[in-house]
């Protein structure tokens, strides 16, 4: 007897590593999209922001596409300062959150 697609999918185990990687990528893209929205809310272009930070427009573009893993904290702080915000850095240990910057 032939199985339906639903029956085949129901028996298939999800690849947790792939699921977690996809979640991570989606979260990075969401955060990056928010950075772009915040910059645009200040009527600032990528070029203008890059000039203000003394970095390349390509670097700004990388941030806004979600490539924040390689970003230095001081660069992110300058980015946020330039659009009128304040960067806060927290550490979460168990149930405790500690602001370190």
Phi, psi and omega in degrees: 000133181286145179263147177281162178300321178299320179293321179294313180296325181296328181274345185280126177282135177288148176277100185301322179298317180293320179297314180296320178295319179295318177299316180299314181296319179295320178295318178298317180294322179295315179297318180296319178300322179294321175303314180298316179300318179297318178296314181295327177299335178268009180055043181244135177275165175299321181296313181298318179294318178299317178298319180295326182268354183060043174228177183276155174299327179298325177294318177298316179300318178299315178303314186283354172261001175104001181274073182260350182300325182268358182285139176277148181300320181295327177291317177296321178299315180297320178302308183295318177301318184295334178260010172093015182249188178225126180277128175245137179241127180238151172246134177247119178236107185063236179265004184256137175243132182234124176278123182251348178203000000 
